[in-house]
Amino acid sequence: MMSTESKPGSFGPAQFRRKNVQLSSARLVRISDPAPATVPLKIEPNIEGLRLITWAEHNGEFINTHLLRHGAILFRDFQVAGVSDFEEFVRTVSGDLLNYEDRTSPRRPVKGNVFSSTYYPPEQEIFLHNENSYSHTWPLKIFFHCAQPADEGGETPIADVRRIYQRLSPSLRDNFTRKKVMYVRNFGNGFGLTWQDAFQTRNPAKVEEFCRNSGIEFEWKAQGRLKTRQVRPVVAIHPITNERVWFNHAAFFHVSTLEPAVREALLTNFAEEDLPYNTYYGDGSPIEPGVLDEIRRAYREEAIYFPWQKGDVLMLDNMLTAHGRSSFVGPREILAAMSEPRINTD
């Protein structure tokens, strides 16, 4: 059975502060509102068998208002009949589902543009990040559906990146904002995705076209290998709330964030410039270890953990809330979907 022991910053049944119960749609749901300015909000039905899609069809404004405040909503104990209901819920509240482009992690398609969660060994954690924040285009919203919780662990920790931005020292923010961040990727060296998987094509000309349109420098190397560089901002302004958010993969892709055994194996086999992923300041200079430590510490201090239950649906504003994955034991199936594309205009 999954442990419900709370981690630092976690929530569970005992952690929710029951405020005055808020009701909507003929008193159909109740809200468990955590402490102010924390995430997520939990919404549960007051009647058995209430379909999430049916309720959501009449409560889009209600959902979006609360999502902007909390950055995350957990829908629990609604009737969600598998992947088809999950797909229709996303379409109902957020429009068409997006394809997974400019890929960095292995996933499999489940139905249409519903994908599996990232395939990494279960003993490895996935550090907190905002989906595709490294890319020219990213989803404003991302959704997860628990088809099968792990026997132990396997949480999807989340963190409010508004609060992460505030936690970071002004000098760090100012320096990084000025310099930006450079993402360097090497494809075809036997680690990570191939360029064919990352760009979903076997045609080098299409890769080059995508890179040109997305502000990505590319370099073809011997034996069909590919190296790319892209410089992106580290801070974004939310398009609706106008809040500053820490929105990047600067720490996530840096080699020092990898678990020690994985990091050592990569550095043993590759020169730094040939690593599958790494990050630098936008001018190509190295990011100081102390800066990376401060960033990682901010994510960890803001992280909130909760145990998945079968049927749960988690809705995130991808520009307000980062997510990750805990290690786990036993089978685990979490589905993912994205919507509402945003384009980097920096």
SULKA-V279091 format. One record per pair of residues at least 12 apart in sequence whose C-alpha atoms are under 8 Angstrom apart, sorted by sequence separation. I is the first residue (numbers start at 1). J is the second residue. If there is no record, write none. Layout:
i:I j:J
i:I j:J
//
This chain:
i:31 j:43
i:106 j:118
i:107 j:119
i:216 j:228
i:217 j:229
i:234 j:246
i:235 j:247
i:19 j:32
i:30 j:43
i:31 j:44
i:100 j:113
i:105 j:118
i:106 j:119
i:216 j:229
i:217 j:230
i:234 j:247
i:235 j:248
i:18 j:32
i:19 j:33
i:29 j:43
i:30 j:44
i:99 j:113
i:105 j:119
i:106 j:120
i:216 j:230
i:233 j:247
i:234 j:248
i:17 j:32
i:18 j:33
i:29 j:44
i:30 j:45
i:98 j:113
i:215 j:230
i:216 j:231
i:233 j:248
i:16 j:32
i:17 j:33
i:18 j:34
i:29 j:45
i:30 j:46
i:97 j:113
i:232 j:248
i:234 j:250
i:16 j:33
i:17 j:34
i:28 j:45
i:29 j:46
i:97 j:114
i:16 j:34
i:17 j:35
i:28 j:46
i:29 j:47
i:15 j:34
i:16 j:35
i:27 j:46
i:28 j:47
i:255 j:277
i:254 j:277
i:255 j:278
i:253 j:277
i:254 j:278
i:255 j:279
i:41 j:66
i:253 j:278
i:254 j:279
i:52 j:78
i:253 j:279
i:51 j:78
i:52 j:79
i:53 j:80
i:83 j:110
i:84 j:111
i:87 j:114
i:50 j:78
i:51 j:79
i:52 j:80
i:83 j:111
i:251 j:279
i:41 j:70
i:49 j:78
i:50 j:79
i:51 j:80
i:128 j:157
i:250 j:279
i:25 j:55
i:40 j:70
i:43 j:73
i:48 j:78
i:49 j:79
i:102 j:132
i:128 j:158
i:250 j:280
i:39 j:70
i:40 j:71
i:41 j:72
i:42 j:73
i:43 j:74
i:44 j:75
i:45 j:76
i:83 j:114
i:128 j:159
i:195 j:226
i:37 j:69
i:38 j:70
i:39 j:71
i:40 j:72
i:41 j:73
i:42 j:74
i:43 j:75
i:44 j:76
i:45 j:77
i:53 j:85
i:25 j:58
i:37 j:70
i:39 j:72
i:40 j:73
i:41 j:74
i:42 j:75
i:43 j:76
i:44 j:77
i:45 j:78
i:56 j:89
i:60 j:93
i:102 j:135
i:25 j:59
i:39 j:73
i:40 j:74
i:42 j:76
i:44 j:78
i:53 j:88
i:57 j:92
i:53 j:89
i:56 j:92
i:57 j:93
i:188 j:224
i:189 j:225
i:52 j:89
i:56 j:93
i:188 j:225
i:187 j:225
i:188 j:226
i:53 j:92
i:186 j:225
i:187 j:226
i:186 j:226
i:187 j:227
i:98 j:139
i:186 j:227
i:251 j:292
i:185 j:227
i:186 j:228
i:184 j:227
i:185 j:228
i:184 j:228
i:185 j:229
i:251 j:295
i:183 j:228
i:184 j:229
i:251 j:296
i:183 j:229
i:184 j:230
i:94 j:141
i:182 j:229
i:183 j:230
i:182 j:230
i:183 j:231
i:134 j:183
i:182 j:231
i:183 j:232
i:181 j:231
i:182 j:232
i:232 j:282
i:180 j:231
i:181 j:232
i:231 j:282
i:180 j:232
i:181 j:233
i:90 j:143
i:180 j:233
i:181 j:234
i:180 j:234
i:177 j:233
i:177 j:234
i:176 j:234
i:177 j:235
i:86 j:145
i:82 j:147
i:183 j:250
i:181 j:250
i:183 j:253
i:247 j:319
i:245 j:319
i:245 j:320
i:136 j:214
i:135 j:214
i:136 j:215
i:165 j:244
i:165 j:245
i:162 j:243
i:164 j:245
i:165 j:246
i:238 j:319
i:162 j:244
i:164 j:246
i:238 j:320
i:162 j:245
i:161 j:245
i:162 j:246
i:192 j:276
i:161 j:246
i:191 j:276
i:161 j:247
i:105 j:192
i:106 j:193
i:189 j:276
i:104 j:192
i:105 j:193
i:186 j:274
i:71 j:160
i:104 j:193
i:185 j:274
i:186 j:275
i:187 j:276
i:185 j:275
i:186 j:276
i:185 j:276
i:186 j:277
i:184 j:276
i:185 j:277
i:184 j:277
i:185 j:278
i:103 j:197
i:104 j:198
i:183 j:277
i:184 j:278
i:103 j:198
i:183 j:278
i:184 j:279
i:102 j:198
i:103 j:199
i:183 j:279
i:184 j:280
i:101 j:198
i:102 j:199
i:135 j:232
i:182 j:279
i:183 j:280
i:101 j:199
i:134 j:232
i:181 j:279
i:182 j:280
i:101 j:200
i:181 j:280
i:182 j:281
i:181 j:281
i:182 j:282
i:180 j:281
i:181 j:282
i:182 j:283
i:179 j:281
i:180 j:282
i:181 j:283
i:182 j:284
i:179 j:282
i:180 j:283
i:179 j:283
i:176 j:281
i:233 j:346
i:133 j:247
i:134 j:248
i:232 j:346
i:133 j:248
i:134 j:249
i:133 j:249
i:130 j:247
i:130 j:248
i:39 j:158
i:129 j:248
i:130 j:249
i:172 j:291
i:39 j:159
i:129 j:249
i:39 j:160
i:38 j:160
i:129 j:252
i:128 j:252
i:127 j:252
i:168 j:294
i:168 j:295
i:127 j:257
i:168 j:298
i:167 j:298
i:164 j:298
i:124 j:259
i:164 j:299
i:164 j:302
i:163 j:302
i:159 j:299
i:160 j:302
i:159 j:302
i:160 j:303
i:159 j:303
i:158 j:303
i:159 j:304
i:157 j:303
i:158 j:304
i:157 j:304
i:158 j:305
i:2 j:150
i:157 j:305
i:2 j:151
i:3 j:152
i:156 j:305
i:157 j:306
i:1 j:151
i:2 j:152
i:3 j:153
i:155 j:305
i:156 j:306
i:1 j:152
i:2 j:153
i:155 j:306
i:155 j:307
i:154 j:307
i:155 j:308
i:153 j:307
i:154 j:308
i:161 j:319
i:162 j:320
i:149 j:308
i:161 j:320
i:149 j:309
i:160 j:320
i:161 j:321
i:148 j:309
i:149 j:310
i:160 j:321
i:161 j:322
i:146 j:308
i:148 j:310
i:159 j:321
i:160 j:322
i:146 j:309
i:147 j:310
i:158 j:321
i:159 j:322
i:146 j:310
i:147 j:311
i:158 j:322
i:159 j:323
i:146 j:311
i:147 j:312
i:158 j:323
i:145 j:311
i:146 j:312
i:157 j:323
i:158 j:324
i:145 j:312
i:146 j:313
i:156 j:323
i:157 j:324
i:145 j:313
i:156 j:324
i:157 j:325
i:144 j:313
i:145 j:314
i:156 j:325
i:157 j:326
i:143 j:313
i:144 j:314
i:155 j:325
i:156 j:326
i:128 j:299
i:143 j:314
i:144 j:315
i:154 j:325
i:155 j:326
i:143 j:315
i:154 j:326
i:155 j:327
i:68 j:241
i:142 j:315
i:143 j:316
i:153 j:326
i:154 j:327
i:155 j:328
i:141 j:315
i:142 j:316
i:153 j:327
i:154 j:328
i:141 j:316
i:142 j:317
i:153 j:328
i:154 j:329
i:141 j:317
i:142 j:318
i:152 j:328
i:153 j:329
i:140 j:317
i:141 j:318
i:151 j:328
i:152 j:329
i:140 j:318
i:141 j:319
i:150 j:328
i:151 j:329
i:152 j:330
i:154 j:332
i:139 j:318
i:140 j:319
i:150 j:329
i:151 j:330
i:150 j:330
i:151 j:331
i:150 j:331
i:151 j:332
i:149 j:331
i:150 j:332
i:148 j:331
i:149 j:332
i:150 j:333
i:148 j:332
i:149 j:333
i:147 j:332
i:148 j:333
i:149 j:334
i:147 j:333
i:148 j:334
i:131 j:318
i:146 j:333
i:147 j:334
i:130 j:318
i:146 j:334
i:147 j:335
i:130 j:319
i:145 j:334
i:146 j:335
i:144 j:334
i:145 j:335
i:130 j:321
i:131 j:322
i:144 j:335
i:145 j:336
i:130 j:322
i:144 j:336
i:129 j:322
i:130 j:323
i:143 j:336
i:144 j:337
i:128 j:322
i:129 j:323
i:142 j:336
i:143 j:337
i:128 j:323
i:129 j:324
i:142 j:337
i:143 j:338
i:127 j:323
i:128 j:324
i:142 j:338
i:127 j:324
i:128 j:325
i:141 j:338
i:142 j:339
i:126 j:324
i:127 j:325
i:140 j:338
i:141 j:339
i:125 j:324
i:126 j:325
i:139 j:338
i:140 j:339
i:141 j:340
i:125 j:325
i:126 j:326
i:139 j:339
i:140 j:340
i:125 j:326
i:139 j:340
i:140 j:341
i:124 j:326
i:125 j:327
i:139 j:341
i:140 j:342
i:124 j:327
i:138 j:341
i:139 j:342
i:123 j:327
i:137 j:341
i:138 j:342
i:122 j:327
i:123 j:328
i:137 j:342
i:138 j:343
i:122 j:328
i:123 j:329
i:137 j:343
i:122 j:329
i:136 j:343
i:137 j:344
i:136 j:344
i:135 j:344
i:117 j:333
i:116 j:333
i:117 j:334
i:116 j:334
i:117 j:335
i:116 j:335
i:117 j:336
i:115 j:335
i:116 j:336
i:114 j:335
i:115 j:336
i:114 j:336
i:115 j:337
i:114 j:337
i:113 j:337
i:86 j:313
i:82 j:311
i:80 j:311
i:79 j:311
i:76 j:309
i:78 j:311
i:77 j:311
i:78 j:312
i:76 j:311
i:77 j:312
i:76 j:312
i:75 j:312
i:76 j:313
i:74 j:312
i:75 j:313
i:74 j:313
i:75 j:314
i:98 j:337
i:99 j:338
i:74 j:314
i:97 j:337
i:98 j:338
i:73 j:314
i:74 j:315
i:97 j:338
i:98 j:339
i:72 j:314
i:73 j:315
i:97 j:339
i:98 j:340
i:72 j:315
i:73 j:316
i:96 j:339
i:97 j:340
i:98 j:341
i:72 j:316
i:95 j:339
i:96 j:340
i:71 j:316
i:72 j:317
i:94 j:339
i:95 j:340
i:71 j:317
i:94 j:340
i:71 j:318
i:90 j:337
i:67 j:316
i:68 j:317
i:71 j:320
i:72 j:321
i:90 j:339
i:67 j:317
i:71 j:321
i:87 j:337
i:68 j:320
i:83 j:335
i:39 j:304
i:9 j:301
i:9 j:302
i:10 j:303
i:11 j:304
i:9 j:303
i:10 j:304
i:11 j:305
i:12 j:306
i:9 j:304
i:10 j:305
i:11 j:306
i:12 j:307
i:8 j:304
i:9 j:305
i:10 j:306
i:7 j:304
i:7 j:305
i:6 j:305
i:6 j:306
i:4 j:306
i:4 j:307
i:3 j:307
i:2 j:307
//
